[in-house]
Amino acid sequence: MKSVHVLGDGCASMMFATRAKELHGHAITVIRPEAAPQPSDHMLGFWGTPEMAFAAQHARHTWPNWSIITGSAHATLTSEAHPYHAMHKLAYLEQAKKTAEDAGVRFIDEAEAEAFNPSLVFDTRPPRAPSGAMLQHFAGMEVEVDRPVFDPTTAVLMDFRVDQSHGMHFMYVLPFSPTRALLESTMFSTKVMPRDHYKEAITSYLFQHHKATVVEVIGEEQGVIPMGKLGLHDPNLPGLGANGGAIRPASGYTFAFIHQQIQTAVERVERGQPLRFTRPHKRVDVWMDGVLLAVLRHWPQQGPVLFGRMARSLSGEEFIRFMSGRAGWWLRFKVMMAMPKLPFIRGVSKMMFSRPHQVVS
């Protein structure tokens, strides 16, 4: 029996721990690091594809439609078969821990782990971003407003009708009822803004585009996701989850990719191969994301154009496949043909000739 220690108790370690019964010959222990902050709640979004059924059962709400809005166009995509889902992170972690404990997974603190000599150790602590890295940063509020302005059947993934002077900026809106929604002011840039900046953007957006005002704030959340190529938290330990390359370099989507990473590892063990985790993204997708990040870094005003064109060129199912890392060559070509050519040519040039940034330790 191989003893497997997993550092960290976030989504990646918990998702892996729920698969313990399938990992024959492996005894799993989840270790909570001493310096780990208390987990905070936020919404996790994903499409309800068959492999995500384990998470869909915990969803708070689903949306068969989703929109991307710019100052000049409005694209709404649809998938009745695979609607967009959102669930509370803490509710998922609580249920995942219970499932893992029922499967015999042990949970200990870092100090207790010193007494053990495990066969394998995997690290799910946050990866290290290079200095000057592009960041996806956001703050959100779940609010009740004074009039019915939201469509509970349509999630707004990106509404670019907000201030673009500090980097690519959009509003992410998950409506739960005509008067209640989670709104996240989200930016792609190298600098995180003061918290009030995001909150003021949300209230201004509500008034300017919906003529609505907040009557109650039900909850708040915030986060920072490093984009692009990231370093391991500890170079001496193999990573899992975000620390194992699961973050989609140019979108930040992670949850579904963690599942892909773990599923591949479980299937490898079932074939009698060693337990290990690999990056779930194809090289061509990482390259395309790198070009997009170069464009957004140097010409952020192109962001609304790029995402708006992509949304208008794809069907709902094609959009899901592309965002989920399951695009074939024809779909990648379709996305590239929809993009304005000059910004991408300049993005390729910037990516090829820019110096790599140093990883912050």
Contacts in CASP RR format, 6 or more apart in sequence:
PFRMAT RR
TARGET T0000
AUTHOR 0000-0000-0000
METHOD contacts of the structure
MODEL  1
MKSVHVLGDGCASMMFATRAKELHGHAITVIRPEAAPQPSDHMLGFWGTP
EMAFAAQHARHTWPNWSIITGSAHATLTSEAHPYHAMHKLAYLEQAKKTA
EDAGVRFIDEAEAEAFNPSLVFDTRPPRAPSGAMLQHFAGMEVEVDRPVF
DPTTAVLMDFRVDQSHGMHFMYVLPFSPTRALLESTMFSTKVMPRDHYKE
AITSYLFQHHKATVVEVIGEEQGVIPMGKLGLHDPNLPGLGANGGAIRPA
SGYTFAFIHQQIQTAVERVERGQPLRFTRPHKRVDVWMDGVLLAVLRHWP
QQGPVLFGRMARSLSGEEFIRFMSGRAGWWLRFKVMMAMPKLPFIRGVSK
MMFSRPHQVVS
1 25 0 8 1.000
1 26 0 8 1.000
1 27 0 8 1.000
2 25 0 8 1.000
2 26 0 8 1.000
2 27 0 8 1.000
2 119 0 8 1.000
2 120 0 8 1.000
2 275 0 8 1.000
3 26 0 8 1.000
3 27 0 8 1.000
3 29 0 8 1.000
3 116 0 8 1.000
3 117 0 8 1.000
3 118 0 8 1.000
3 119 0 8 1.000
3 120 0 8 1.000
4 23 0 8 1.000
4 26 0 8 1.000
4 27 0 8 1.000
4 28 0 8 1.000
4 29 0 8 1.000
4 118 0 8 1.000
4 119 0 8 1.000
4 120 0 8 1.000
4 121 0 8 1.000
4 122 0 8 1.000
4 275 0 8 1.000
5 29 0 8 1.000
5 31 0 8 1.000
5 113 0 8 1.000
5 116 0 8 1.000
5 118 0 8 1.000
5 120 0 8 1.000
5 121 0 8 1.000
5 122 0 8 1.000
6 13 0 8 1.000
6 16 0 8 1.000
6 17 0 8 1.000
6 28 0 8 1.000
6 29 0 8 1.000
6 30 0 8 1.000
6 31 0 8 1.000
6 121 0 8 1.000
6 122 0 8 1.000
6 124 0 8 1.000
6 240 0 8 1.000
7 13 0 8 1.000
7 31 0 8 1.000
7 33 0 8 1.000
7 110 0 8 1.000
7 121 0 8 1.000
7 122 0 8 1.000
7 123 0 8 1.000
7 124 0 8 1.000
7 125 0 8 1.000
7 237 0 8 1.000
8 30 0 8 1.000
8 31 0 8 1.000
8 32 0 8 1.000
8 33 0 8 1.000
8 36 0 8 1.000
8 123 0 8 1.000
8 124 0 8 1.000
8 125 0 8 1.000
9 30 0 8 1.000
9 31 0 8 1.000
9 32 0 8 1.000
9 36 0 8 1.000
9 39 0 8 1.000
9 93 0 8 1.000
9 97 0 8 1.000
9 107 0 8 1.000
10 39 0 8 1.000
10 93 0 8 1.000
10 124 0 8 1.000
11 44 0 8 1.000
11 89 0 8 1.000
11 92 0 8 1.000
11 93 0 8 1.000
11 241 0 8 1.000
11 254 0 8 1.000
11 255 0 8 1.000
11 258 0 8 1.000
12 124 0 8 1.000
12 240 0 8 1.000
12 241 0 8 1.000
12 242 0 8 1.000
12 243 0 8 1.000
12 246 0 8 1.000
12 258 0 8 1.000
12 262 0 8 1.000
13 30 0 8 1.000
13 124 0 8 1.000
13 240 0 8 1.000
14 30 0 8 1.000
14 92 0 8 1.000
14 93 0 8 1.000
14 96 0 8 1.000
14 97 0 8 1.000
14 100 0 8 1.000
15 96 0 8 1.000
15 258 0 8 1.000
15 259 0 8 1.000
15 262 0 8 1.000
16 28 0 8 1.000
16 122 0 8 1.000
16 240 0 8 1.000
16 262 0 8 1.000
16 265 0 8 1.000
17 28 0 8 1.000
17 30 0 8 1.000
17 96 0 8 1.000
17 97 0 8 1.000
17 99 0 8 1.000
17 100 0 8 1.000
17 103 0 8 1.000
17 105 0 8 1.000
18 54 0 8 1.000
18 96 0 8 1.000
18 99 0 8 1.000
18 100 0 8 1.000
18 103 0 8 1.000
19 262 0 8 1.000
19 266 0 8 1.000
20 26 0 8 1.000
20 28 0 8 1.000
20 100 0 8 1.000
20 103 0 8 1.000
20 104 0 8 1.000
20 105 0 8 1.000
21 103 0 8 1.000
22 266 0 8 1.000
22 269 0 8 1.000
22 270 0 8 1.000
23 266 0 8 1.000
23 269 0 8 1.000
23 275 0 8 1.000
24 269 0 8 1.000
26 120 0 8 1.000
26 269 0 8 1.000
26 275 0 8 1.000
27 106 0 8 1.000
28 100 0 8 1.000
28 104 0 8 1.000
28 105 0 8 1.000
28 106 0 8 1.000
29 105 0 8 1.000
29 106 0 8 1.000
29 107 0 8 1.000
29 108 0 8 1.000
29 113 0 8 1.000
29 116 0 8 1.000
29 118 0 8 1.000
30 100 0 8 1.000
30 105 0 8 1.000
30 106 0 8 1.000
30 107 0 8 1.000
30 108 0 8 1.000
31 108 0 8 1.000
31 109 0 8 1.000
31 110 0 8 1.000
31 112 0 8 1.000
31 113 0 8 1.000
32 107 0 8 1.000
32 108 0 8 1.000
32 109 0 8 1.000
32 110 0 8 1.000
33 110 0 8 1.000
33 125 0 8 1.000
34 109 0 8 1.000
34 110 0 8 1.000
34 111 0 8 1.000
36 125 0 8 1.000
39 89 0 8 1.000
39 90 0 8 1.000
39 93 0 8 1.000
40 90 0 8 1.000
40 221 0 8 1.000
41 88 0 8 1.000
41 89 0 8 1.000
41 90 0 8 1.000
41 221 0 8 1.000
42 88 0 8 1.000
42 89 0 8 1.000
42 221 0 8 1.000
42 222 0 8 1.000
42 223 0 8 1.000
43 60 0 8 1.000
43 86 0 8 1.000
43 87 0 8 1.000
43 88 0 8 1.000
43 89 0 8 1.000
43 174 0 8 1.000
43 182 0 8 1.000
43 221 0 8 1.000
44 55 0 8 1.000
44 86 0 8 1.000
44 87 0 8 1.000
44 88 0 8 1.000
44 89 0 8 1.000
44 92 0 8 1.000
44 255 0 8 1.000
45 84 0 8 1.000
45 85 0 8 1.000
45 86 0 8 1.000
45 87 0 8 1.000
45 255 0 8 1.000
46 52 0 8 1.000
46 55 0 8 1.000
46 84 0 8 1.000
46 85 0 8 1.000
46 253 0 8 1.000
46 255 0 8 1.000
46 256 0 8 1.000
47 79 0 8 1.000
47 82 0 8 1.000
47 83 0 8 1.000
47 84 0 8 1.000
47 85 0 8 1.000
47 256 0 8 1.000
47 320 0 8 1.000
47 323 0 8 1.000
47 324 0 8 1.000
48 56 0 8 1.000
48 62 0 8 1.000
48 82 0 8 1.000
48 83 0 8 1.000
48 84 0 8 1.000
48 85 0 8 1.000
49 82 0 8 1.000
49 256 0 8 1.000
49 320 0 8 1.000
49 324 0 8 1.000
51 256 0 8 1.000
51 259 0 8 1.000
51 260 0 8 1.000
51 263 0 8 1.000
52 85 0 8 1.000
52 256 0 8 1.000
52 259 0 8 1.000
54 259 0 8 1.000
55 85 0 8 1.000
55 87 0 8 1.000
55 92 0 8 1.000
55 255 0 8 1.000
55 259 0 8 1.000
56 62 0 8 1.000
56 85 0 8 1.000
58 87 0 8 1.000
58 88 0 8 1.000
58 91 0 8 1.000
58 92 0 8 1.000
58 95 0 8 1.000
59 85 0 8 1.000
59 86 0 8 1.000
59 87 0 8 1.000
60 86 0 8 1.000
60 87 0 8 1.000
60 88 0 8 1.000
60 176 0 8 1.000
61 85 0 8 1.000
61 86 0 8 1.000
61 152 0 8 1.000
61 174 0 8 1.000
61 176 0 8 1.000
62 83 0 8 1.000
62 84 0 8 1.000
62 85 0 8 1.000
62 86 0 8 1.000
63 83 0 8 1.000
63 84 0 8 1.000
63 152 0 8 1.000
63 153 0 8 1.000
63 154 0 8 1.000
63 155 0 8 1.000
63 174 0 8 1.000
63 175 0 8 1.000
64 78 0 8 1.000
64 79 0 8 1.000
64 80 0 8 1.000
64 83 0 8 1.000
64 84 0 8 1.000
64 153 0 8 1.000
65 76 0 8 1.000
65 77 0 8 1.000
65 78 0 8 1.000
65 151 0 8 1.000
65 153 0 8 1.000
65 154 0 8 1.000
65 155 0 8 1.000
66 76 0 8 1.000
66 77 0 8 1.000
66 84 0 8 1.000
66 154 0 8 1.000
66 155 0 8 1.000
66 156 0 8 1.000
66 157 0 8 1.000
67 74 0 8 1.000
67 75 0 8 1.000
67 76 0 8 1.000
67 77 0 8 1.000
67 154 0 8 1.000
67 155 0 8 1.000
67 156 0 8 1.000
67 157 0 8 1.000
67 158 0 8 1.000
67 159 0 8 1.000
68 74 0 8 1.000
68 75 0 8 1.000
68 156 0 8 1.000
68 157 0 8 1.000
68 158 0 8 1.000
68 159 0 8 1.000
68 307 0 8 1.000
68 308 0 8 1.000
68 310 0 8 1.000
68 311 0 8 1.000
69 75 0 8 1.000
69 156 0 8 1.000
69 158 0 8 1.000
69 159 0 8 1.000
69 160 0 8 1.000
69 161 0 8 1.000
70 160 0 8 1.000
70 161 0 8 1.000
70 304 0 8 1.000
70 305 0 8 1.000
70 307 0 8 1.000
70 308 0 8 1.000
71 160 0 8 1.000
71 161 0 8 1.000
71 304 0 8 1.000
73 308 0 8 1.000
73 312 0 8 1.000
75 308 0 8 1.000
75 311 0 8 1.000
75 312 0 8 1.000
76 154 0 8 1.000
77 311 0 8 1.000
77 314 0 8 1.000
77 315 0 8 1.000
77 316 0 8 1.000
77 319 0 8 1.000
78 316 0 8 1.000
79 316 0 8 1.000
79 317 0 8 1.000
79 320 0 8 1.000
81 317 0 8 1.000
82 317 0 8 1.000
82 320 0 8 1.000
84 155 0 8 1.000
84 157 0 8 1.000
86 155 0 8 1.000
86 174 0 8 1.000
86 182 0 8 1.000
97 107 0 8 1.000
100 107 0 8 1.000
101 107 0 8 1.000
120 275 0 8 1.000
121 237 0 8 1.000
121 238 0 8 1.000
122 237 0 8 1.000
122 238 0 8 1.000
122 239 0 8 1.000
122 240 0 8 1.000
122 277 0 8 1.000
123 232 0 8 1.000
123 233 0 8 1.000
123 234 0 8 1.000
123 237 0 8 1.000
123 238 0 8 1.000
123 239 0 8 1.000
123 240 0 8 1.000
123 243 0 8 1.000
124 239 0 8 1.000
124 240 0 8 1.000
124 241 0 8 1.000
124 242 0 8 1.000
124 243 0 8 1.000
125 233 0 8 1.000
125 234 0 8 1.000
125 243 0 8 1.000
126 233 0 8 1.000
126 242 0 8 1.000
126 243 0 8 1.000
127 226 0 8 1.000
127 230 0 8 1.000
127 231 0 8 1.000
127 232 0 8 1.000
127 233 0 8 1.000
127 242 0 8 1.000
127 243 0 8 1.000
127 244 0 8 1.000
127 245 0 8 1.000
127 247 0 8 1.000
128 230 0 8 1.000
128 231 0 8 1.000
128 232 0 8 1.000
128 233 0 8 1.000
128 359 0 8 1.000
128 360 0 8 1.000
128 361 0 8 1.000
129 135 0 8 1.000
129 226 0 8 1.000
129 230 0 8 1.000
129 231 0 8 1.000
129 359 0 8 1.000
129 360 0 8 1.000
130 229 0 8 1.000
130 230 0 8 1.000
130 231 0 8 1.000
130 356 0 8 1.000
130 357 0 8 1.000
130 358 0 8 1.000
130 359 0 8 1.000
130 360 0 8 1.000
131 357 0 8 1.000
131 358 0 8 1.000
131 359 0 8 1.000
131 360 0 8 1.000
132 190 0 8 1.000
132 357 0 8 1.000
133 190 0 8 1.000
133 226 0 8 1.000
133 227 0 8 1.000
133 228 0 8 1.000
133 230 0 8 1.000
133 357 0 8 1.000
134 188 0 8 1.000
134 189 0 8 1.000
134 190 0 8 1.000
134 226 0 8 1.000
134 227 0 8 1.000
134 228 0 8 1.000
134 293 0 8 1.000
134 296 0 8 1.000
134 297 0 8 1.000
135 188 0 8 1.000
135 189 0 8 1.000
135 190 0 8 1.000
135 191 0 8 1.000
135 192 0 8 1.000
135 224 0 8 1.000
135 225 0 8 1.000
135 226 0 8 1.000
135 227 0 8 1.000
136 186 0 8 1.000
136 187 0 8 1.000
136 188 0 8 1.000
136 224 0 8 1.000
136 225 0 8 1.000
136 227 0 8 1.000
136 252 0 8 1.000
137 186 0 8 1.000
137 187 0 8 1.000
137 189 0 8 1.000
137 192 0 8 1.000
137 193 0 8 1.000
137 222 0 8 1.000
137 223 0 8 1.000
137 224 0 8 1.000
137 225 0 8 1.000
138 172 0 8 1.000
138 184 0 8 1.000
138 185 0 8 1.000
138 186 0 8 1.000
138 187 0 8 1.000
138 198 0 8 1.000
138 222 0 8 1.000
138 223 0 8 1.000
139 184 0 8 1.000
139 185 0 8 1.000
139 195 0 8 1.000
139 198 0 8 1.000
139 199 0 8 1.000
139 220 0 8 1.000
139 221 0 8 1.000
139 222 0 8 1.000
139 223 0 8 1.000
140 182 0 8 1.000
140 183 0 8 1.000
140 184 0 8 1.000
140 185 0 8 1.000
140 198 0 8 1.000
140 199 0 8 1.000
140 202 0 8 1.000
140 220 0 8 1.000
140 221 0 8 1.000
140 222 0 8 1.000
141 182 0 8 1.000
141 183 0 8 1.000
141 199 0 8 1.000
141 202 0 8 1.000
141 214 0 8 1.000
141 217 0 8 1.000
141 219 0 8 1.000
141 220 0 8 1.000
142 176 0 8 1.000
142 180 0 8 1.000
142 181 0 8 1.000
142 182 0 8 1.000
142 183 0 8 1.000
142 217 0 8 1.000
142 218 0 8 1.000
142 219 0 8 1.000
142 220 0 8 1.000
143 180 0 8 1.000
143 181 0 8 1.000
143 182 0 8 1.000
143 183 0 8 1.000
143 202 0 8 1.000
143 206 0 8 1.000
143 214 0 8 1.000
143 215 0 8 1.000
143 216 0 8 1.000
143 217 0 8 1.000
143 218 0 8 1.000
144 179 0 8 1.000
144 180 0 8 1.000
144 214 0 8 1.000
144 215 0 8 1.000
144 216 0 8 1.000
144 218 0 8 1.000
145 179 0 8 1.000
145 180 0 8 1.000
145 181 0 8 1.000
145 206 0 8 1.000
145 210 0 8 1.000
145 212 0 8 1.000
145 213 0 8 1.000
145 214 0 8 1.000
145 215 0 8 1.000
146 179 0 8 1.000
146 212 0 8 1.000
146 213 0 8 1.000
146 214 0 8 1.000
146 215 0 8 1.000
147 179 0 8 1.000
147 210 0 8 1.000
147 211 0 8 1.000
147 212 0 8 1.000
148 178 0 8 1.000
148 179 0 8 1.000
149 178 0 8 1.000
149 179 0 8 1.000
149 206 0 8 1.000
149 210 0 8 1.000
149 211 0 8 1.000
149 212 0 8 1.000
150 173 0 8 1.000
150 175 0 8 1.000
150 176 0 8 1.000
150 177 0 8 1.000
150 178 0 8 1.000
150 179 0 8 1.000
150 180 0 8 1.000
150 181 0 8 1.000
150 210 0 8 1.000
151 175 0 8 1.000
151 178 0 8 1.000
152 175 0 8 1.000
152 176 0 8 1.000
152 177 0 8 1.000
152 178 0 8 1.000
154 175 0 8 1.000
155 173 0 8 1.000
155 174 0 8 1.000
155 175 0 8 1.000
156 171 0 8 1.000
156 172 0 8 1.000
156 173 0 8 1.000
156 174 0 8 1.000
156 175 0 8 1.000
157 172 0 8 1.000
158 170 0 8 1.000
158 171 0 8 1.000
158 172 0 8 1.000
158 307 0 8 1.000
158 308 0 8 1.000
159 170 0 8 1.000
159 171 0 8 1.000
159 172 0 8 1.000
159 173 0 8 1.000
159 205 0 8 1.000
159 209 0 8 1.000
160 169 0 8 1.000
160 170 0 8 1.000
160 303 0 8 1.000
160 304 0 8 1.000
160 307 0 8 1.000
161 171 0 8 1.000
161 205 0 8 1.000
161 208 0 8 1.000
161 209 0 8 1.000
162 169 0 8 1.000
162 170 0 8 1.000
162 171 0 8 1.000
162 185 0 8 1.000
162 201 0 8 1.000
162 204 0 8 1.000
162 205 0 8 1.000
163 169 0 8 1.000
163 201 0 8 1.000
164 300 0 8 1.000
164 301 0 8 1.000
164 304 0 8 1.000
166 187 0 8 1.000
166 189 0 8 1.000
166 191 0 8 1.000
166 193 0 8 1.000
166 197 0 8 1.000
167 187 0 8 1.000
167 188 0 8 1.000
167 189 0 8 1.000
167 296 0 8 1.000
167 300 0 8 1.000
168 187 0 8 1.000
168 188 0 8 1.000
168 189 0 8 1.000
168 296 0 8 1.000
168 300 0 8 1.000
168 303 0 8 1.000
168 304 0 8 1.000
169 185 0 8 1.000
169 186 0 8 1.000
169 187 0 8 1.000
169 188 0 8 1.000
169 201 0 8 1.000
170 186 0 8 1.000
170 304 0 8 1.000
171 183 0 8 1.000
171 184 0 8 1.000
171 185 0 8 1.000
171 186 0 8 1.000
171 201 0 8 1.000
171 202 0 8 1.000
171 205 0 8 1.000
172 182 0 8 1.000
172 183 0 8 1.000
172 184 0 8 1.000
172 186 0 8 1.000
173 181 0 8 1.000
173 182 0 8 1.000
173 183 0 8 1.000
173 184 0 8 1.000
174 181 0 8 1.000
174 182 0 8 1.000
174 183 0 8 1.000
175 181 0 8 1.000
176 182 0 8 1.000
180 218 0 8 1.000
183 202 0 8 1.000
183 205 0 8 1.000
183 206 0 8 1.000
184 198 0 8 1.000
184 202 0 8 1.000
184 221 0 8 1.000
185 197 0 8 1.000
185 198 0 8 1.000
185 199 0 8 1.000
185 201 0 8 1.000
185 202 0 8 1.000
185 205 0 8 1.000
187 193 0 8 1.000
188 227 0 8 1.000
188 296 0 8 1.000
188 300 0 8 1.000
189 300 0 8 1.000
190 297 0 8 1.000
192 224 0 8 1.000
195 222 0 8 1.000
198 222 0 8 1.000
203 213 0 8 1.000
203 214 0 8 1.000
206 212 0 8 1.000
206 213 0 8 1.000
206 214 0 8 1.000
207 213 0 8 1.000
225 247 0 8 1.000
225 252 0 8 1.000
225 254 0 8 1.000
226 247 0 8 1.000
227 247 0 8 1.000
227 249 0 8 1.000
227 250 0 8 1.000
227 252 0 8 1.000
227 293 0 8 1.000
228 247 0 8 1.000
228 249 0 8 1.000
228 250 0 8 1.000
228 289 0 8 1.000
228 290 0 8 1.000
228 293 0 8 1.000
229 249 0 8 1.000
229 356 0 8 1.000
230 242 0 8 1.000
230 245 0 8 1.000
230 247 0 8 1.000
230 359 0 8 1.000
231 359 0 8 1.000
232 238 0 8 1.000
232 239 0 8 1.000
232 243 0 8 1.000
232 244 0 8 1.000
233 239 0 8 1.000
233 243 0 8 1.000
238 244 0 8 1.000
238 276 0 8 1.000
238 277 0 8 1.000
239 245 0 8 1.000
239 277 0 8 1.000
240 246 0 8 1.000
240 261 0 8 1.000
240 262 0 8 1.000
240 277 0 8 1.000
241 254 0 8 1.000
241 257 0 8 1.000
241 258 0 8 1.000
241 261 0 8 1.000
241 277 0 8 1.000
242 254 0 8 1.000
242 258 0 8 1.000
244 261 0 8 1.000
244 277 0 8 1.000
244 279 0 8 1.000
245 261 0 8 1.000
245 279 0 8 1.000
245 280 0 8 1.000
245 281 0 8 1.000
246 254 0 8 1.000
246 257 0 8 1.000
246 258 0 8 1.000
246 260 0 8 1.000
246 261 0 8 1.000
246 279 0 8 1.000
246 280 0 8 1.000
247 253 0 8 1.000
247 254 0 8 1.000
247 257 0 8 1.000
248 254 0 8 1.000
248 257 0 8 1.000
248 281 0 8 1.000
248 285 0 8 1.000
248 289 0 8 1.000
248 323 0 8 1.000
248 325 0 8 1.000
249 281 0 8 1.000
249 286 0 8 1.000
249 289 0 8 1.000
249 290 0 8 1.000
249 293 0 8 1.000
250 288 0 8 1.000
250 289 0 8 1.000
250 290 0 8 1.000
250 292 0 8 1.000
250 293 0 8 1.000
250 296 0 8 1.000
251 289 0 8 1.000
251 323 0 8 1.000
253 323 0 8 1.000
253 324 0 8 1.000
256 324 0 8 1.000
257 280 0 8 1.000
257 281 0 8 1.000
257 325 0 8 1.000
258 280 0 8 1.000
260 280 0 8 1.000
261 277 0 8 1.000
261 278 0 8 1.000
261 279 0 8 1.000
261 280 0 8 1.000
262 277 0 8 1.000
264 277 0 8 1.000
264 278 0 8 1.000
264 280 0 8 1.000
265 275 0 8 1.000
265 276 0 8 1.000
265 277 0 8 1.000
265 278 0 8 1.000
268 274 0 8 1.000
268 275 0 8 1.000
268 276 0 8 1.000
269 275 0 8 1.000
281 289 0 8 1.000
281 325 0 8 1.000
282 325 0 8 1.000
284 332 0 8 1.000
285 325 0 8 1.000
285 327 0 8 1.000
285 332 0 8 1.000
288 332 0 8 1.000
288 335 0 8 1.000
288 336 0 8 1.000
290 351 0 8 1.000
291 344 0 8 1.000
291 347 0 8 1.000
291 348 0 8 1.000
291 351 0 8 1.000
292 306 0 8 1.000
293 351 0 8 1.000
294 347 0 8 1.000
294 348 0 8 1.000
294 350 0 8 1.000
294 351 0 8 1.000
294 354 0 8 1.000
295 302 0 8 1.000
295 303 0 8 1.000
295 306 0 8 1.000
295 343 0 8 1.000
295 344 0 8 1.000
295 346 0 8 1.000
295 347 0 8 1.000
295 350 0 8 1.000
296 302 0 8 1.000
296 303 0 8 1.000
297 350 0 8 1.000
298 346 0 8 1.000
298 347 0 8 1.000
298 350 0 8 1.000
299 343 0 8 1.000
299 346 0 8 1.000
302 340 0 8 1.000
302 343 0 8 1.000
305 340 0 8 1.000
305 343 0 8 1.000
306 339 0 8 1.000
306 340 0 8 1.000
306 343 0 8 1.000
309 338 0 8 1.000
309 339 0 8 1.000
309 340 0 8 1.000
310 319 0 8 1.000
310 322 0 8 1.000
310 335 0 8 1.000
310 338 0 8 1.000
310 339 0 8 1.000
311 319 0 8 1.000
312 338 0 8 1.000
313 334 0 8 1.000
313 335 0 8 1.000
313 337 0 8 1.000
313 338 0 8 1.000
314 322 0 8 1.000
314 331 0 8 1.000
314 334 0 8 1.000
314 335 0 8 1.000
314 338 0 8 1.000
318 331 0 8 1.000
318 334 0 8 1.000
321 327 0 8 1.000
321 328 0 8 1.000
321 331 0 8 1.000
322 331 0 8 1.000
322 332 0 8 1.000
322 335 0 8 1.000
327 335 0 8 1.000
336 344 0 8 1.000
END
